[in-house]
Amino acid sequence: MKRGDLDDLAAFAAVARARSFTRAAAELGLSPSALSHAMRSLEARLGVRLLARTTRSVAPTAAGERLLSSLDPALQEVARGLSALADWRGIPSGAIRLTTFGYAARTVLAPILPQFLREHPDISVEVIVEDRLVDLVAGGFDAGIRLGETVDLDMVAVPVGPALRTLVVGTPGYFEGRSLPAAPADLENHNCINYRLLGGGGLLPWEFERDGREIRFRPTGQLIANDEVLSAAAVRAGAGLGYMLEHDVAEEIANGQLIQVLDTWCPPFPGCYLYYPSRQITPALRVLVDTLRWTPTGIP
C-alpha cells in the first residue's frame, strides 16, 4: 500500500466519524474541496462507494461502515504508538479524546484541565459531553469519565471525585400549604421537575434506598426538560421539587433558600471515575490520569 493510501484511509475515517467534510477538513487541516476530491479518488481506487453524500449530509455506506470498523482499532493503535515515542523524549505528547457528562465536565475537568493544558503544551484534549454511555473503542475515545456504578467491570477505573448524593429539594415557598414528604411514595402528591436523558430519551428515575430497600421512583409534574440548567431554575423558582446533586445545592440548603426532604432515603453512591480499556495507556493519558486522580485528602 502506498503512503498516500494510508493518508486517505485516515482521512476517510475522520469524515465517517464526523459525518461532515467541513468538520473533518478542519480536524485534518485541509480544505473541504480537497478532502472531497481525496475521498472520490480513494473510492475510485478501491472500486467501492464508501460515503453517501447529499447536499446537507454525508454518512458512510454499508461498505464504509465495515471499513471504518476495521480502520478504527488500527488507527488508534498507530496513535498510541506515536504517543509512546514521547517516553523516549521524556515529554508526554499527543491527542486524548474523552467522553463524559455535564456534571463531571463542570466539577472534575473545568477546575483542572486548563492548568493541565498550560503545563503540557504538547498534549491536546477533545472532550465530548453527553448523557448517554458510549463504547470507547467504537466511538474512538481514549477514556471516559462517568459515575462509578455505570463503569463496566472490565475497565480500568480511577476515582477522580468523592462519593456523591442526590437530594430532593424545594423552596420554602413551594412547601407553603403542602406537607413534607416522609417517604418516596408521598412524592405522588407533589409537582416534581423531570429530567429527560439526552441519549436514550427516557426520564431520569429518582432512586432511593433505606434499610436495604431500594426504590426507583418515576415522578410526575408539569415540567420535563433535557436541560439541567432549566430544570434547576424551575426548582429554585418554586415551581416544583427537584432531584439534584448535593454539590449543587448544599449552600442553598444551608442558608435556607432550599429545603431538603427524604434525607434518610438518600445515601451516598460512588462518584466520578475515569476509565479506559487497557492498562497499556499512552504517556499523555497516563499524565492526565495522574493529574485527575482523587484521594480523600484531595487531588494530588
Disulfide bonds with the S-S distance in Angstrom:
none
